[in-house]
Amino acid sequence: MATLDVKKIKSAKRVLEIFEFFNSKRSEATVMEIAREYGYPQSSTSELLGCLVELGFLTRDRYRRTYRPTAKVAMLGAWTHPRLFRRGHLLTLMDDLAAELECSVVLTGCVGLRTEHLEVVHGGTDLPGIENAGPLSRGQLGRLLLSVHDRIAIRKLVHRMNSEAAEDQRVRCEDFLVEIDDIRTQGFAVSAGLSEGAGGIVAVRLPQSATNENLALSVVVGEGDLRGCGFFLRALRETVATLATPAPLTVRHGALQGQTPLYARVG
């Protein structure tokens, strides 16, 4: 059996972390900014960025000595959920929702037994600590994502999560199952005390007809916001319902006069 090349694995991990860094930062960056963020040696970071430039994934401004992703990166993975991204308009809807509500909007998925925030549109509110990326058993987002499973599967997952968690972070299986049953029945998750101004999240799952993955869309409500769970839930459900509507059509006129227009979907 072939042995794993640790250096190659480490390099692959760093490439993915660099892409995630740019997705979070949303702007160009220098070698030192990336190296400091992850504690990489400056020399190897510079070599790795140079390699990504040669492969066409990054472009380098030689005067400012900064890097930024190219369109090649933007196209990676667009085919995996065409109804949401390539032909759909989920990201645009998230932008619009954040602007309308003046709240941050988050797209969350699962990686193993942990939640991971795949996209965050900042709207002036911050995720509560308990809802940051972490074990599925910790916050309401994890419970919502687990609600797709039946009780037998959830018991097994809880056993695995508890075996890996510190003693004070373990959950009682029966209580946990009741909480998830409630979420499954009502079709959404909400932080306790949100309607009384405590802040938190209101979240719904995206329909699996739109994606093969288990994904949740949430609004982050700030402390003192008294608009209530129902208000944010309606906004989320309207947004999710819109995902079933095809993206609008735009007409691209031919270069030659009289040529039949070509129709292309926006998004």
Buried (B, 14 or more C-beta within 10 A) or exposed (E): EEEEEEEEEEBEEBBEEBBEBBEEEEEBBBBEBBBEBEEBEEEEBBEBBBEBBEEEBBBBEEEEEBBBBBEEBEEEEEEEBEBBBBBBBBBEBBBBBBEEBEBBBBBBBBEEBBBEBBBBBEBEBEBBEBBEBBBBBBBBBBBBBBBBBEEEEBBEBBEBBBEEBEEEEBBEBEEBBEBBEEBBEEEBBBBEEBBEBBBBBBBBBBEEEBBEBBBBBBBBBBEEBEBBBEBBBEBBBEBBEBBEEEBEEEEEEEEEEEEEEEEEEEB
